Amino acid sequence: MKYVIYVLSIALITVFLIIYGRAKEYYLPLELTNRLYIKCRDKILKYLSKNKSATYKELEKEIEGVTAKVFWSRRVMTVVDSKKMVKNIVESLINQDKIQIKEMDGKKLVVLK
């Protein structure tokens, strides 16, 4: 009877670990996307706090090639389309009321509030 309990407990632990591993693998792309977004957002805010204003091109160059990874996986996510990423981040930061857009000399400038 004692061995049956051991075998059942090992089987239960194994099933739990398999389900946990599959769940982590399922949510990995979402986790990588979130980490990459946060890393780029922080980089943009740091750049703006240092320079007070920037054009979209400057921000695109700033986040170009940024990567994100999680410690339990070998997979890495990298910014490929920095133009689209900057657009999404700037829109989000405008909605959060952290930055604003100003036009000077026909160029759009992103300015920290």
KOLGU-4560 file (N, C-alpha, C; in nm, 3 decimals, padded with zeros to 5 digits):
<recs>
<n_xx: 00.082 n_yy: -00.120 n_zz: 00.000 ca_xx: 00.000 ca_yy: 00.000 ca_zz: 00.000 c_xx: 00.086 c_yy: 00.126 c_zz: 00.000 mol: A seq: 1 type: MET>
<n_xx: 00.198 n_yy: 00.115 n_zz: 00.072 ca_xx: 00.289 ca_yy: 00.229 ca_zz: 00.082 c_xx: 00.346 c_yy: 00.266 c_zz: -00.055 mol: A seq: 2 type: LYS>
<n_xx: 00.379 n_yy: 00.167 n_zz: -00.134 ca_xx: 00.438 ca_yy: 00.192 ca_zz: -00.266 c_xx: 00.335 c_yy: 00.250 c_zz: -00.363 mol: A seq: 3 type: TYR>
<n_xx: 00.212 n_yy: 00.212 n_zz: -00.348 ca_xx: 00.106 ca_yy: 00.263 ca_zz: -00.435 c_xx: 00.092 c_yy: 00.414 c_zz: -00.414 mol: A seq: 4 type: VAL>
<n_xx: 00.099 n_yy: 00.458 n_zz: -00.289 ca_xx: 00.090 ca_yy: 00.601 ca_zz: -00.259 c_xx: 00.210 c_yy: 00.675 c_zz: -00.319 mol: A seq: 5 type: ILE>
<n_xx: 00.329 n_yy: 00.618 n_zz: -00.310 ca_xx: 00.448 ca_yy: 00.680 ca_zz: -00.370 c_xx: 00.435 c_yy: 00.692 c_zz: -00.521 mol: A seq: 6 type: TYR>
<n_xx: 00.390 n_yy: 00.586 n_zz: -00.584 ca_xx: 00.375 ca_yy: 00.585 ca_zz: -00.729 c_xx: 00.270 c_yy: 00.688 c_zz: -00.771 mol: A seq: 7 type: VAL>
<n_xx: 00.159 n_yy: 00.693 n_zz: -00.702 ca_xx: 00.055 ca_yy: 00.791 ca_zz: -00.734 c_xx: 00.103 c_yy: 00.934 c_zz: -00.711 mol: A seq: 8 type: LEU>
<n_xx: 00.177 n_yy: 00.958 n_zz: -00.605 ca_xx: 00.227 ca_yy: 01.094 ca_zz: -00.579 c_xx: 00.328 c_yy: 01.136 c_zz: -00.685 mol: A seq: 9 type: SER>
<n_xx: 00.414 n_yy: 01.045 n_zz: -00.728 ca_xx: 00.509 ca_yy: 01.076 ca_zz: -00.834 c_xx: 00.436 c_yy: 01.102 c_zz: -00.965 mol: A seq: 10 type: ILE>
<n_xx: 00.334 n_yy: 01.025 n_zz: -00.994 ca_xx: 00.255 ca_yy: 01.046 ca_zz: -01.116 c_xx: 00.184 c_yy: 01.181 c_zz: -01.111 mol: A seq: 11 type: ALA>
<n_xx: 00.130 n_yy: 01.217 n_zz: -00.997 ca_xx: 00.062 ca_yy: 01.345 ca_zz: -00.981 c_xx: 00.160 c_yy: 01.462 c_zz: -00.997 mol: A seq: 12 type: LEU>
<n_xx: 00.276 n_yy: 01.452 n_zz: -00.938 ca_xx: 00.378 ca_yy: 01.557 ca_zz: -00.950 c_xx: 00.423 c_yy: 01.570 c_zz: -01.096 mol: A seq: 13 type: ILE>
<n_xx: 00.441 n_yy: 01.458 n_zz: -01.163 ca_xx: 00.483 ca_yy: 01.460 ca_zz: -01.303 c_xx: 00.377 c_yy: 01.527 c_zz: -01.391 mol: A seq: 14 type: THR>
<n_xx: 00.253 n_yy: 01.494 n_zz: -01.371 ca_xx: 00.144 ca_yy: 01.555 ca_zz: -01.447 c_xx: 00.139 c_yy: 01.705 c_zz: -01.421 mol: A seq: 15 type: VAL>
<n_xx: 00.153 n_yy: 01.746 n_zz: -01.295 ca_xx: 00.154 ca_yy: 01.888 ca_zz: -01.262 c_xx: 00.268 c_yy: 01.961 c_zz: -01.332 mol: A seq: 16 type: PHE>
<n_xx: 00.387 n_yy: 01.904 n_zz: -01.331 ca_xx: 00.503 ca_yy: 01.968 ca_zz: -01.395 c_xx: 00.486 c_yy: 01.977 c_zz: -01.547 mol: A seq: 17 type: LEU>
<n_xx: 00.427 n_yy: 01.876 n_zz: -01.606 ca_xx: 00.403 ca_yy: 01.878 ca_zz: -01.751 c_xx: 00.303 c_yy: 01.988 c_zz: -01.786 mol: A seq: 18 type: ILE>
<n_xx: 00.194 n_yy: 01.996 n_zz: -01.710 ca_xx: 00.093 ca_yy: 02.100 ca_zz: -01.736 c_xx: 00.152 c_yy: 02.238 c_zz: -01.714 mol: A seq: 19 type: ILE>
<n_xx: 00.230 n_yy: 02.255 n_zz: -01.609 ca_xx: 00.294 ca_yy: 02.383 ca_zz: -01.579 c_xx: 00.390 c_yy: 02.425 c_zz: -01.691 mol: A seq: 20 type: TYR>
<n_xx: 00.468 n_yy: 02.330 n_zz: -01.739 ca_xx: 00.561 ca_yy: 02.357 ca_zz: -01.849 c_xx: 00.489 c_yy: 02.394 c_zz: -01.978 mol: A seq: 21 type: GLY>
<n_xx: 00.383 n_yy: 02.327 n_zz: -02.007 ca_xx: 00.305 ca_yy: 02.359 ca_zz: -02.128 c_xx: 00.240 c_yy: 02.496 c_zz: -02.118 mol: A seq: 22 type: ARG>
<n_xx: 00.192 n_yy: 02.531 n_zz: -01.999 ca_xx: 00.131 ca_yy: 02.662 ca_zz: -01.980 c_xx: 00.234 c_yy: 02.772 c_zz: -01.998 mol: A seq: 23 type: ALA>
<n_xx: 00.353 n_yy: 02.753 n_zz: -01.943 ca_xx: 00.460 ca_yy: 02.852 ca_zz: -01.959 c_xx: 00.498 c_yy: 02.865 c_zz: -02.106 mol: A seq: 24 type: LYS>
<n_xx: 00.505 n_yy: 02.757 n_zz: -02.176 ca_xx: 00.539 ca_yy: 02.760 ca_zz: -02.319 c_xx: 00.427 c_yy: 02.827 c_zz: -02.400 mol: A seq: 25 type: GLU>
<n_xx: 00.303 n_yy: 02.806 n_zz: -02.360 ca_xx: 00.189 ca_yy: 02.866 ca_zz: -02.430 c_xx: 00.190 c_yy: 03.018 c_zz: -02.414 mol: A seq: 26 type: TYR>
<n_xx: 00.221 n_yy: 03.067 n_zz: -02.295 ca_xx: 00.220 ca_yy: 03.211 ca_zz: -02.268 c_xx: 00.353 c_yy: 03.279 c_zz: -02.296 mol: A seq: 27 type: TYR>
<n_xx: 00.453 n_yy: 03.207 n_zz: -02.342 ca_xx: 00.585 ca_yy: 03.264 ca_zz: -02.368 c_xx: 00.583 c_yy: 03.378 c_zz: -02.470 mol: A seq: 28 type: LEU>
<n_xx: 00.517 n_yy: 03.366 n_zz: -02.586 ca_xx: 00.516 ca_yy: 03.480 ca_zz: -02.680 c_xx: 00.455 c_yy: 03.606 c_zz: -02.620 mol: A seq: 29 type: PRO>
<n_xx: 00.350 n_yy: 03.592 n_zz: -02.543 ca_xx: 00.287 ca_yy: 03.707 ca_zz: -02.478 c_xx: 00.382 c_yy: 03.770 c_zz: -02.377 mol: A seq: 30 type: LEU>
<n_xx: 00.448 n_yy: 03.688 n_zz: -02.299 ca_xx: 00.543 ca_yy: 03.737 ca_zz: -02.200 c_xx: 00.660 c_yy: 03.808 c_zz: -02.266 mol: A seq: 31 type: GLU>
<n_xx: 00.713 n_yy: 03.752 n_zz: -02.374 ca_xx: 00.823 ca_yy: 03.817 ca_zz: -02.446 c_xx: 00.780 c_yy: 03.949 c_zz: -02.507 mol: A seq: 32 type: LEU>
<n_xx: 00.660 n_yy: 03.953 n_zz: -02.563 ca_xx: 00.608 ca_yy: 04.077 ca_zz: -02.621 c_xx: 00.594 c_yy: 04.185 c_zz: -02.514 mol: A seq: 33 type: THR>
<n_xx: 00.539 n_yy: 04.148 n_zz: -02.399 ca_xx: 00.524 ca_yy: 04.245 ca_zz: -02.291 c_xx: 00.659 c_yy: 04.297 c_zz: -02.242 mol: A seq: 34 type: ASN>
<n_xx: 00.754 n_yy: 04.208 n_zz: -02.226 ca_xx: 00.886 ca_yy: 04.251 ca_zz: -02.180 c_xx: 00.955 c_yy: 04.342 c_zz: -02.282 mol: A seq: 35 type: ARG>
<n_xx: 00.940 n_yy: 04.309 n_zz: -02.410 ca_xx: 01.000 ca_yy: 04.392 ca_zz: -02.515 c_xx: 00.934 c_yy: 04.529 c_zz: -02.518 mol: A seq: 36 type: LEU>
<n_xx: 00.804 n_yy: 04.533 n_zz: -02.505 ca_xx: 00.732 ca_yy: 04.660 ca_zz: -02.504 c_xx: 00.777 c_yy: 04.747 c_zz: -02.387 mol: A seq: 37 type: TYR>
<n_xx: 00.785 n_yy: 04.688 n_zz: -02.268 ca_xx: 00.826 ca_yy: 04.763 ca_zz: -02.149 c_xx: 00.969 c_yy: 04.812 c_zz: -02.162 mol: A seq: 38 type: ILE>
<n_xx: 01.056 n_yy: 04.728 n_zz: -02.215 ca_xx: 01.196 ca_yy: 04.767 ca_zz: -02.232 c_xx: 01.209 c_yy: 04.884 c_zz: -02.330 mol: A seq: 39 type: LYS>
<n_xx: 01.136 n_yy: 04.879 n_zz: -02.440 ca_xx: 01.140 ca_yy: 04.988 ca_zz: -02.538 c_xx: 01.077 c_yy: 05.115 c_zz: -02.481 mol: A seq: 40 type: CYS>
<n_xx: 00.967 n_yy: 05.101 n_zz: -02.411 ca_xx: 00.902 ca_yy: 05.216 ca_zz: -02.350 c_xx: 00.995 c_yy: 05.287 c_zz: -02.251 mol: A seq: 41 type: ARG>
<n_xx: 01.062 n_yy: 05.208 n_zz: -02.167 ca_xx: 01.155 ca_yy: 05.265 ca_zz: -02.070 c_xx: 01.272 c_yy: 05.334 c_zz: -02.139 mol: A seq: 42 type: ASP>
<n_xx: 01.318 n_yy: 05.273 n_zz: -02.248 ca_xx: 01.429 ca_yy: 05.333 ca_zz: -02.324 c_xx: 01.387 c_yy: 05.467 c_zz: -02.386 mol: A seq: 43 type: LYS>
<n_xx: 01.265 n_yy: 05.473 n_zz: -02.438 ca_xx: 01.214 ca_yy: 05.597 ca_zz: -02.497 c_xx: 01.197 c_yy: 05.705 c_zz: -02.389 mol: A seq: 44 type: ILE>
<n_xx: 01.140 n_yy: 05.668 n_zz: -02.275 ca_xx: 01.123 ca_yy: 05.766 ca_zz: -02.167 c_xx: 01.257 c_yy: 05.816 c_zz: -02.114 mol: A seq: 45 type: LEU>
<n_xx: 01.353 n_yy: 05.728 n_zz: -02.105 ca_xx: 01.487 ca_yy: 05.768 ca_zz: -02.060 c_xx: 01.550 c_yy: 05.865 c_zz: -02.160 mol: A seq: 46 type: LYS>
<n_xx: 01.535 n_yy: 05.835 n_zz: -02.289 ca_xx: 01.588 ca_yy: 05.922 ca_zz: -02.394 c_xx: 01.521 c_yy: 06.059 c_zz: -02.389 mol: A seq: 47 type: TYR>
<n_xx: 01.390 n_yy: 06.059 n_zz: -02.369 ca_xx: 01.317 ca_yy: 06.187 ca_zz: -02.364 c_xx: 01.351 c_yy: 06.267 c_zz: -02.238 mol: A seq: 48 type: LEU>
<n_xx: 01.373 n_yy: 06.201 n_zz: -02.128 ca_xx: 01.410 ca_yy: 06.274 ca_zz: -02.006 c_xx: 01.549 c_yy: 06.335 c_zz: -02.018 mol: A seq: 49 type: SER>
<n_xx: 01.632 n_yy: 06.271 n_zz: -02.097 ca_xx: 01.768 ca_yy: 06.321 ca_zz: -02.119 c_xx: 01.770 c_yy: 06.435 c_zz: -02.220 mol: A seq: 50 type: LYS>
<n_xx: 01.692 n_yy: 06.424 n_zz: -02.328 ca_xx: 01.697 ca_yy: 06.520 ca_zz: -02.439 c_xx: 01.577 c_yy: 06.614 c_zz: -02.446 mol: A seq: 51 type: ASN>
<n_xx: 01.477 n_yy: 06.596 n_zz: -02.363 ca_xx: 01.356 ca_yy: 06.680 ca_zz: -02.356 c_xx: 01.263 c_yy: 06.665 c_zz: -02.477 mol: A seq: 52 type: LYS>
<n_xx: 01.314 n_yy: 06.643 n_zz: -02.597 ca_xx: 01.228 ca_yy: 06.621 ca_zz: -02.714 c_xx: 01.303 c_yy: 06.535 c_zz: -02.815 mol: A seq: 53 type: SER>
<n_xx: 01.225 n_yy: 06.472 n_zz: -02.903 ca_xx: 01.285 ca_yy: 06.386 ca_zz: -03.005 c_xx: 01.188 c_yy: 06.368 c_zz: -03.120 mol: A seq: 54 type: ALA>
<n_xx: 01.243 n_yy: 06.341 n_zz: -03.237 ca_xx: 01.161 ca_yy: 06.309 ca_zz: -03.352 c_xx: 01.134 c_yy: 06.158 c_zz: -03.352 mol: A seq: 55 type: THR>
<n_xx: 01.040 n_yy: 06.117 n_zz: -03.436 ca_xx: 01.012 ca_yy: 05.974 ca_zz: -03.448 c_xx: 01.136 c_yy: 05.898 c_zz: -03.496 mol: A seq: 56 type: TYR>
<n_xx: 01.212 n_yy: 05.956 n_zz: -03.587 ca_xx: 01.332 ca_yy: 05.889 ca_zz: -03.641 c_xx: 01.434 c_yy: 05.864 c_zz: -03.530 mol: A seq: 57 type: LYS>
<n_xx: 01.452 n_yy: 05.963 n_zz: -03.441 ca_xx: 01.547 ca_yy: 05.946 ca_zz: -03.331 c_xx: 01.502 c_yy: 05.833 c_zz: -03.238 mol: A seq: 58 type: GLU>
<n_xx: 01.373 n_yy: 05.828 n_zz: -03.211 ca_xx: 01.320 ca_yy: 05.723 ca_zz: -03.124 c_xx: 01.331 c_yy: 05.585 c_zz: -03.190 mol: A seq: 59 type: LEU>
<n_xx: 01.312 n_yy: 05.582 n_zz: -03.322 ca_xx: 01.327 ca_yy: 05.455 ca_zz: -03.394 c_xx: 01.470 c_yy: 05.404 c_zz: -03.385 mol: A seq: 60 type: GLU>
<n_xx: 01.566 n_yy: 05.494 n_zz: -03.398 ca_xx: 01.707 ca_yy: 05.454 ca_zz: -03.387 c_xx: 01.739 c_yy: 05.409 c_zz: -03.245 mol: A seq: 61 type: LYS>
<n_xx: 01.675 n_yy: 05.471 n_zz: -03.148 ca_xx: 01.701 ca_yy: 05.438 ca_zz: -03.008 c_xx: 01.660 c_yy: 05.296 c_zz: -02.972 mol: A seq: 62 type: GLU>
<n_xx: 01.547 n_yy: 05.250 n_zz: -03.027 ca_xx: 01.499 ca_yy: 05.116 ca_zz: -02.990 c_xx: 01.534 c_yy: 05.009 c_zz: -03.093 mol: A seq: 63 type: ILE>
<n_xx: 01.602 n_yy: 05.046 n_zz: -03.197 ca_xx: 01.638 ca_yy: 04.950 ca_zz: -03.301 c_xx: 01.728 c_yy: 04.841 c_zz: -03.244 mol: A seq: 64 type: GLU>
<n_xx: 01.690 n_yy: 04.718 n_zz: -03.263 ca_xx: 01.771 ca_yy: 04.605 ca_zz: -03.218 c_xx: 01.756 c_yy: 04.568 c_zz: -03.072 mol: A seq: 65 type: GLY>
<n_xx: 01.661 n_yy: 04.626 n_zz: -03.000 ca_xx: 01.639 ca_yy: 04.592 ca_zz: -02.860 c_xx: 01.584 c_yy: 04.451 c_zz: -02.852 mol: A seq: 66 type: VAL>
<n_xx: 01.633 n_yy: 04.373 n_zz: -02.757 ca_xx: 01.588 ca_yy: 04.235 ca_zz: -02.741 c_xx: 01.531 c_yy: 04.214 c_zz: -02.602 mol: A seq: 67 type: THR>
<n_xx: 01.448 n_yy: 04.112 n_zz: -02.591 ca_xx: 01.390 ca_yy: 04.074 ca_zz: -02.462 c_xx: 01.390 c_yy: 03.922 c_zz: -02.453 mol: A seq: 68 type: ALA>
<n_xx: 01.415 n_yy: 03.873 n_zz: -02.332 ca_xx: 01.412 ca_yy: 03.729 ca_zz: -02.309 c_xx: 01.371 c_yy: 03.702 c_zz: -02.166 mol: A seq: 69 type: LYS>
<n_xx: 01.333 n_yy: 03.580 n_zz: -02.140 ca_xx: 01.300 ca_yy: 03.535 ca_zz: -02.006 c_xx: 01.401 c_yy: 03.429 c_zz: -01.967 mol: A seq: 70 type: VAL>
<n_xx: 01.427 n_yy: 03.417 n_zz: -01.839 ca_xx: 01.537 ca_yy: 03.330 ca_zz: -01.795 c_xx: 01.510 c_yy: 03.181 c_zz: -01.814 mol: A seq: 71 type: PHE>
<n_xx: 01.383 n_yy: 03.141 n_zz: -01.825 ca_xx: 01.354 ca_yy: 02.998 ca_zz: -01.837 c_xx: 01.348 c_yy: 02.949 c_zz: -01.982 mol: A seq: 72 type: TRP>
<n_xx: 01.374 n_yy: 03.037 n_zz: -02.077 ca_xx: 01.366 ca_yy: 02.997 ca_zz: -02.217 c_xx: 01.485 c_yy: 03.052 c_zz: -02.295 mol: A seq: 73 type: SER>
<n_xx: 01.519 n_yy: 02.984 n_zz: -02.401 ca_xx: 01.627 ca_yy: 03.030 ca_zz: -02.489 c_xx: 01.576 c_yy: 03.128 c_zz: -02.595 mol: A seq: 74 type: ARG>
<n_xx: 01.446 n_yy: 03.134 n_zz: -02.610 ca_xx: 01.389 ca_yy: 03.219 ca_zz: -02.714 c_xx: 01.407 c_yy: 03.366 c_zz: -02.681 mol: A seq: 75 type: ARG>
<n_xx: 01.432 n_yy: 03.445 n_zz: -02.784 ca_xx: 01.455 ca_yy: 03.588 ca_zz: -02.770 c_xx: 01.366 c_yy: 03.660 c_zz: -02.870 mol: A seq: 76 type: VAL>
<n_xx: 01.312 n_yy: 03.774 n_zz: -02.830 ca_xx: 01.233 ca_yy: 03.856 ca_zz: -02.921 c_xx: 01.308 c_yy: 03.987 c_zz: -02.944 mol: A seq: 77 type: MET>
<n_xx: 01.316 n_yy: 04.028 n_zz: -03.070 ca_xx: 01.389 ca_yy: 04.147 ca_zz: -03.109 c_xx: 01.299 c_yy: 04.242 c_zz: -03.186 mol: A seq: 78 type: THR>
<n_xx: 01.324 n_yy: 04.372 n_zz: -03.171 ca_xx: 01.249 ca_yy: 04.472 ca_zz: -03.246 c_xx: 01.292 c_yy: 04.464 c_zz: -03.392 mol: A seq: 79 type: VAL>
<n_xx: 01.199 n_yy: 04.434 n_zz: -03.480 ca_xx: 01.227 ca_yy: 04.426 ca_zz: -03.623 c_xx: 01.175 c_yy: 04.551 c_zz: -03.693 mol: A seq: 80 type: VAL>
<n_xx: 01.052 n_yy: 04.589 n_zz: -03.663 ca_xx: 00.991 ca_yy: 04.706 ca_zz: -03.723 c_xx: 00.984 c_yy: 04.817 c_zz: -03.618 mol: A seq: 81 type: ASP>
<n_xx: 01.091 n_yy: 04.894 n_zz: -03.606 ca_xx: 01.098 ca_yy: 04.996 ca_zz: -03.502 c_xx: 00.997 c_yy: 05.108 c_zz: -03.527 mol: A seq: 82 type: SER>
<n_xx: 00.962 n_yy: 05.131 n_zz: -03.652 ca_xx: 00.865 ca_yy: 05.236 ca_zz: -03.685 c_xx: 00.729 c_yy: 05.205 c_zz: -03.622 mol: A seq: 83 type: LYS>
<n_xx: 00.684 n_yy: 05.082 n_zz: -03.639 ca_xx: 00.554 ca_yy: 05.040 ca_zz: -03.585 c_xx: 00.559 c_yy: 05.039 c_zz: -03.431 mol: A seq: 84 type: LYS>
<n_xx: 00.670 n_yy: 04.995 n_zz: -03.376 ca_xx: 00.684 ca_yy: 04.987 ca_zz: -03.231 c_xx: 00.681 c_yy: 05.127 c_zz: -03.169 mol: A seq: 85 type: MET>
<n_xx: 00.752 n_yy: 05.222 n_zz: -03.230 ca_xx: 00.752 ca_yy: 05.359 ca_zz: -03.178 c_xx: 00.613 c_yy: 05.418 c_zz: -03.185 mol: A seq: 86 type: VAL>
<n_xx: 00.544 n_yy: 05.393 n_zz: -03.293 ca_xx: 00.408 ca_yy: 05.446 ca_zz: -03.309 c_xx: 00.317 c_yy: 05.395 c_zz: -03.198 mol: A seq: 87 type: LYS>
<n_xx: 00.323 n_yy: 05.265 n_zz: -03.170 ca_xx: 00.240 ca_yy: 05.206 ca_zz: -03.064 c_xx: 00.276 c_yy: 05.260 c_zz: -02.926 mol: A seq: 88 type: ASN>
<n_xx: 00.405 n_yy: 05.271 n_zz: -02.900 ca_xx: 00.449 ca_yy: 05.318 ca_zz: -02.769 c_xx: 00.411 c_yy: 05.464 c_zz: -02.749 mol: A seq: 89 type: ILE>
<n_xx: 00.431 n_yy: 05.547 n_zz: -02.852 ca_xx: 00.397 ca_yy: 05.689 ca_zz: -02.841 c_xx: 00.247 c_yy: 05.706 c_zz: -02.819 mol: A seq: 90 type: VAL>
<n_xx: 00.165 n_yy: 05.632 n_zz: -02.891 ca_xx: 00.020 ca_yy: 05.639 ca_zz: -02.871 c_xx: -00.017 c_yy: 05.601 c_zz: -02.728 mol: A seq: 91 type: GLU>
<n_xx: 00.044 n_yy: 05.497 n_zz: -02.677 ca_xx: 00.016 ca_yy: 05.452 ca_zz: -02.541 c_xx: 00.059 c_yy: 05.557 c_zz: -02.439 mol: A seq: 92 type: SER>
<n_xx: 00.176 n_yy: 05.616 n_zz: -02.459 ca_xx: 00.224 ca_yy: 05.717 ca_zz: -02.365 c_xx: 00.141 c_yy: 05.845 c_zz: -02.371 mol: A seq: 93 type: LEU>
<n_xx: 00.088 n_yy: 05.877 n_zz: -02.487 ca_xx: -00.003 ca_yy: 05.992 ca_zz: -02.499 c_xx: -00.131 c_yy: 05.963 c_zz: -02.421 mol: A seq: 94 type: ILE>
<n_xx: -00.183 n_yy: 05.843 n_zz: -02.434 ca_xx: -00.304 ca_yy: 05.804 ca_zz: -02.360 c_xx: -00.281 c_yy: 05.805 c_zz: -02.209 mol: A seq: 95 type: ASN>
<n_xx: -00.160 n_yy: 05.774 n_zz: -02.166 ca_xx: -00.125 ca_yy: 05.776 ca_zz: -02.024 c_xx: -00.091 c_yy: 05.917 c_zz: -01.977 mol: A seq: 96 type: GLN>
<n_xx: -00.088 n_yy: 06.013 n_zz: -02.069 ca_xx: -00.061 ca_yy: 06.154 ca_zz: -02.041 c_xx: 00.082 c_yy: 06.176 c_zz: -01.989 mol: A seq: 97 type: ASP>
<n_xx: 00.177 n_yy: 06.100 n_zz: -02.043 ca_xx: 00.317 ca_yy: 06.116 ca_zz: -02.006 c_xx: 00.395 c_yy: 06.200 c_zz: -02.107 mol: A seq: 98 type: LYS>
<n_xx: 00.349 n_yy: 06.200 n_zz: -02.231 ca_xx: 00.416 ca_yy: 06.277 ca_zz: -02.335 c_xx: 00.313 c_yy: 06.352 c_zz: -02.417 mol: A seq: 99 type: ILE>
<n_xx: 00.361 n_yy: 06.440 n_zz: -02.502 ca_xx: 00.273 ca_yy: 06.509 ca_zz: -02.595 c_xx: 00.347 c_yy: 06.530 c_zz: -02.726 mol: A seq: 100 type: GLN>
<n_xx: 00.272 n_yy: 06.557 n_zz: -02.831 ca_xx: 00.329 ca_yy: 06.579 ca_zz: -02.964 c_xx: 00.319 c_yy: 06.728 c_zz: -02.996 mol: A seq: 101 type: ILE>
<n_xx: 00.431 n_yy: 06.784 n_zz: -03.040 ca_xx: 00.433 ca_yy: 06.925 ca_zz: -03.084 c_xx: 00.489 c_yy: 06.928 c_zz: -03.225 mol: A seq: 102 type: LYS>
<n_xx: 00.443 n_yy: 07.026 n_zz: -03.302 ca_xx: 00.496 ca_yy: 07.044 ca_zz: -03.437 c_xx: 00.585 c_yy: 07.166 c_zz: -03.441 mol: A seq: 103 type: GLU>
<n_xx: 00.707 n_yy: 07.147 n_zz: -03.490 ca_xx: 00.801 ca_yy: 07.257 ca_zz: -03.507 c_xx: 00.867 c_yy: 07.241 c_zz: -03.642 mol: A seq: 104 type: MET>
<n_xx: 00.862 n_yy: 07.344 n_zz: -03.723 ca_xx: 00.923 ca_yy: 07.345 ca_zz: -03.856 c_xx: 00.873 c_yy: 07.231 c_zz: -03.943 mol: A seq: 105 type: ASP>
<n_xx: 00.748 n_yy: 07.194 n_zz: -03.929 ca_xx: 00.689 ca_yy: 07.088 ca_zz: -04.010 c_xx: 00.723 c_yy: 06.948 c_zz: -03.964 mol: A seq: 106 type: GLY>
<n_xx: 00.793 n_yy: 06.934 n_zz: -03.850 ca_xx: 00.829 ca_yy: 06.802 ca_zz: -03.796 c_xx: 00.750 c_yy: 06.779 c_zz: -03.669 mol: A seq: 107 type: LYS>
<n_xx: 00.712 n_yy: 06.656 n_zz: -03.650 ca_xx: 00.645 ca_yy: 06.619 ca_zz: -03.525 c_xx: 00.752 c_yy: 06.585 c_zz: -03.421 mol: A seq: 108 type: LYS>
<n_xx: 00.744 n_yy: 06.652 n_zz: -03.308 ca_xx: 00.836 ca_yy: 06.626 ca_zz: -03.198 c_xx: 00.760 c_yy: 06.564 c_zz: -03.082 mol: A seq: 109 type: LEU>
<n_xx: 00.821 n_yy: 06.465 n_zz: -03.023 ca_xx: 00.766 ca_yy: 06.401 ca_zz: -02.904 c_xx: 00.832 c_yy: 06.469 c_zz: -02.785 mol: A seq: 110 type: VAL>
<n_xx: 00.749 n_yy: 06.522 n_zz: -02.695 ca_xx: 00.799 ca_yy: 06.599 ca_zz: -02.582 c_xx: 00.748 c_yy: 06.537 c_zz: -02.453 mol: A seq: 111 type: VAL>
<n_xx: 00.836 n_yy: 06.525 n_zz: -02.355 ca_xx: 00.800 ca_yy: 06.473 ca_zz: -02.225 c_xx: 00.724 c_yy: 06.580 c_zz: -02.147 mol: A seq: 112 type: LEU>
<n_xx: 00.618 n_yy: 06.540 n_zz: -02.078 ca_xx: 00.540 ca_yy: 06.638 ca_zz: -01.999 c_xx: 00.604 c_yy: 06.663 c_zz: -01.867 mol: A seq: 113 type: LYS>
</recs>
